Structure formats: C-alpha cells, structure tokens
Amino acid sequence: MPDWASPVARYILEEGLPGMLRVAVVSLIGSTVIGVVLGTLLTIHFRPSRWLIRAYIEIFRGLPIIVTVFLVYYGLPPLSATLQFSPLNATAIALVLWGSAQVAEASRGAVGSIPSEQHEAAAALGFGWIGRHRYVILPQALRRLLPPLVSLLVNIIQNTTLAGVIGGLELLSAAQRQNERVAAVPPIGTGQIHALEIFVALAVLFFVISFPLTRLAAYLERRLV
C-alpha cells in the first residue's frame, strides 16, 4: 500500500464512517416510527386527518431531498435559535421527513392488505381500535414492511452524502477532504493527484455496504411478501 493511502483510509473509516452510520441509524428509526404511525392513521376514514397526512406525504416525497436539507439547515434557524442544527443532525432530520413519507405510504398499503376478517376477529375478542392494531394488525403489517424498510436503509445510506453539501463529515466529504490534502504541495500532501484511487475505493466501500442489504431486501421480499 502506498504511504499516502493508509492515512486516507484511516481518516475515512474513523471520521467519515461514524458520521454516515449515525445519520443512517437515526434516519431509519425516525422514518420507521413516524411512517408507521402516519400510514396506520391514513387508513382511518376521517377526512381532515387523511388530508393532512396525505399533504405531508406528497410534499416530502415530491421535494428533492437536498431542498429539504437546505430548508432544515438554513430555513429553520431564523425562526428560532432552538431550531439550529449541526450539519449531520440537519441531514438526519431531512432524511426522516423524506423517509417517513415513504414508509407512511408503504404502511398504508401493508395495513390495508390485512384481510378484514383479522379486524373482525380481533374486535370479537374485545380489542378496541388501538388494541387491534397493536396486537393483531401491525405485527402482520410490519412483516410485510421489512423488505421496503431494508431498501429504504440503502437509499438513506446513499443520501447521507448530502450532509457534505452543508459541511457535515461523512464518507464522501471525508474522501473529498483527503483528496484535497493528498494533492496539496508538501509537507501537507504529496503534490500528486490520486482522486481516481480515492473515489474508486469509496465506491467499493459503498458497494460493500449496500449490496448485501439489496440482496437481503430481495430475499425478504421472496420469503415474506
């Protein structure tokens, strides 16, 4: 391995990877919780709530994610000082808004696909609406949601790179910083350009992370749906 490569790899893995993982984990959990709740409420035949949830879904599914990132990072702080977020946190919030809209739509379909007999049987056992969904409907719907949730995780991992646009340190921005450092004149860098090697290695790293997840999503879809 060339002398310049080891510091580059160490910086990307020790500084960039944790930022990416933090944003991805927070985004997936937030998207799942909010999306499942909204998707379940969307099945209730109450027009005001359905209109509000549908507007939420259409807005954040329709906006480019980078626009949502800018809205959170630049648009919210002027409204209140408490709404000022770090680049990674702002990206996570934007991905939660986008991801929860995706999960809400998938949850609506999953809950709606449960046969009405299941609802009737749960009601006959004395469960109310909340009890029916908590103990009978949602466990079955979540099983059908697993494949799209894994696919969502892949999309979230790839979109964590948007944090670099607003100064967040994740995999892509870490690689970019190291590329600039290596290309700088000595003693800072080598004075040589190694962008191809650095970004090909980054592409391989993203593939190593994403490919098993895409195969897992395909496997779960065959087995569970």
C-alpha positions in Angstrom: 0.0 0.0 0.0 1.4 3.5 -0.9 2.5 5.7 2.0 -0.3 8.2 1.3 -3.1 5.6 1.2 -3.0 4.5 4.9 -3.8 7.9 6.4 -6.5 8.4 3.8 -8.2 5.1 4.6 -7.9 5.7 8.3 -9.4 9.1 8.2 -12.3 8.0 6.0 -13.1 5.0 8.2 -12.5 6.7 11.6 -14.0 10.1 10.8 -16.4 9.7 7.9 -17.9 6.3 8.5 -19.2 7.0 12.1 -20.9 10.2 10.8 -22.6 8.2 8.0 -23.7 5.4 10.3 -25.1 7.9 12.9 -27.2 9.7 10.3 -28.4 6.4 8.7 -29.4 4.8 12.0 -31.3 7.9 13.3 -33.0 8.4 9.9 -34.1 4.8 9.7 -35.5 4.6 13.2 -37.2 8.0 12.9 -38.6 7.2 9.4 -40.0 3.9 10.6 -41.7 5.1 13.8 -43.2 8.2 12.2 -44.1 6.5 8.9 -45.8 3.5 10.5 -47.9 5.8 12.7 -48.9 8.1 9.8 -49.5 5.1 7.5 -51.8 3.5 10.1 -53.7 6.7 10.7 -54.1 7.1 7.0 -56.4 4.0 7.0 -58.9 5.8 9.3 -61.8 7.2 7.4 -61.6 10.7 8.8 -61.0 13.2 6.1 -59.2 16.0 7.9 -56.5 13.7 9.2 -56.2 11.9 5.9 -55.8 15.2 4.0 -53.1 16.4 6.4 -51.2 13.2 6.3 -51.6 13.0 2.5 -50.3 16.5 2.2 -47.2 15.6 4.3 -46.5 12.5 2.2 -46.9 14.3 -1.1 -44.7 17.3 0.0 -41.8 15.4 1.3 -41.9 12.7 -1.4 -42.1 15.3 -4.1 -39.3 17.6 -2.8 -35.7 16.8 -3.8 -34.0 15.7 -0.6 -31.3 18.4 -0.9 -34.0 21.1 -0.8 -35.4 19.6 2.4 -31.8 19.6 3.8 -31.4 23.3 3.0 -34.8 24.1 4.5 -33.9 22.4 7.8 -30.3 23.7 7.9 -30.8 27.2 6.6 -34.5 27.9 6.8 -35.3 26.9 10.4 -32.7 28.8 12.5 -34.1 32.2 11.6 -37.4 31.1 13.1 -35.9 30.1 16.5 -32.4 29.6 17.9 -33.6 26.2 19.2 -34.0 25.1 15.6 -30.4 25.4 14.7 -28.9 22.0 14.0 -25.5 20.7 13.1 -25.0 19.5 9.5 -25.3 15.8 10.4 -28.4 16.4 12.6 -30.0 18.6 9.9 -29.4 15.9 7.3 -30.8 13.2 9.6 -34.0 15.3 10.2 -34.4 15.9 6.4 -34.0 12.2 5.7 -36.5 11.4 8.5 -39.0 13.7 6.8 -38.4 12.1 3.4 -38.1 8.5 4.7 -41.2 8.7 6.9 -43.3 9.8 3.9 -42.0 6.7 2.0 -42.8 4.5 5.0 -46.2 6.0 5.5 -47.3 5.2 2.0 -45.9 1.6 2.3 -47.5 1.2 5.8 -50.9 2.3 4.4 -50.6 -0.4 1.8 -49.4 -3.0 4.3 -52.1 -2.3 6.8 -54.7 -2.2 4.1 -53.7 -5.6 2.8 -54.5 -7.3 6.1 -57.9 -9.1 5.5 -60.9 -7.6 7.1 -61.5 -10.9 8.8 -58.5 -10.2 11.0 -60.0 -6.9 12.2 -63.4 -8.6 12.8 -61.8 -11.5 14.8 -59.8 -9.0 16.9 -62.9 -7.0 17.6 -64.8 -10.1 18.5 -62.1 -10.8 21.1 -62.8 -7.5 22.7 -60.0 -5.4 21.3 -60.6 -1.7 20.6 -59.1 0.1 17.6 -55.7 0.6 19.3 -55.6 -2.9 20.7 -56.5 -4.4 17.3 -53.7 -2.6 15.5 -51.1 -3.1 18.3 -51.5 -6.8 18.8 -53.0 -8.1 15.6 -52.8 -5.9 12.6 -49.4 -4.1 12.9 -47.4 -7.3 13.7 -48.6 -8.7 10.4 -48.1 -5.4 8.5 -44.6 -4.9 9.8 -43.6 -8.3 8.5 -44.7 -7.2 5.0 -42.9 -3.9 5.6 -39.4 -5.4 6.2 -38.3 -5.6 2.5 -39.2 -1.9 1.8 -37.5 -0.9 5.1 -34.3 -2.6 4.1 -34.5 -0.9 0.7 -35.1 2.4 2.4 -32.0 1.9 4.5 -29.9 1.5 1.3 -31.4 4.8 0.0 -30.7 6.5 3.3 -27.1 5.4 3.4 -26.5 6.7 -0.1 -28.3 10.0 0.7 -26.1 10.6 3.8 -23.6 12.1 1.3 -25.9 15.2 1.2 -24.5 16.2 4.6 -21.3 17.1 2.9 -23.0 19.9 0.9 -23.7 21.8 4.2 -20.3 20.9 5.8 -21.1 17.6 7.5 -18.4 15.0 7.8 -19.5 11.7 6.3 -17.9 9.2 3.9 -18.0 11.3 0.7 -16.9 14.6 2.4 -14.1 12.7 4.2 -12.8 11.3 0.9 -13.0 14.8 -0.7 -11.0 16.3 2.2 -8.4 13.6 1.9 -8.2 14.0 -1.8 -7.5 17.7 -1.4 -5.0 17.1 1.3 -3.1 14.5 -0.7 -3.0 16.8 -3.8 -1.6 19.7 -1.7 2.1 20.5 -2.0 4.5 19.0 0.6 4.7 18.9 3.5 0.9 18.9 3.7 0.4 16.4 0.9 2.3 14.6 -1.8 1.7 17.2 -4.6 0.3 14.3 -6.7 -3.3 13.7 -7.7 -4.8 10.4 -6.5 -8.5 11.2 -6.9 -9.2 8.1 -9.0 -7.8 5.7 -6.5 -9.5 7.5 -3.5 -13.0 7.7 -5.1 -12.9 4.2 -6.6 -12.1 2.9 -3.1 -15.0 4.9 -1.8 -17.3 3.5 -4.4 -16.2 0.0 -3.4 -16.9 0.8 0.2 -20.4 2.0 -0.6 -20.9 -1.2 -2.7 -19.7 -3.4 0.1 -22.2 -1.7 2.5 -25.2 -1.5 0.1 -25.0 -4.7 -1.9 -25.7 -7.2 1.0 -28.6 -5.0 2.0 -30.1 -5.0 -1.5 -29.8 -8.8 -1.6 -31.4 -9.0 1.9 -34.3 -6.9 0.7 -34.8 -9.2 -2.3 -34.6 -12.3 -0.1 -37.1 -10.9 2.4 -39.5 -9.9 -0.4 -39.5 -13.5 -1.7 -40.0 -15.0 1.7 -42.3 -12.6 3.5 -44.4 -10.9 0.9 
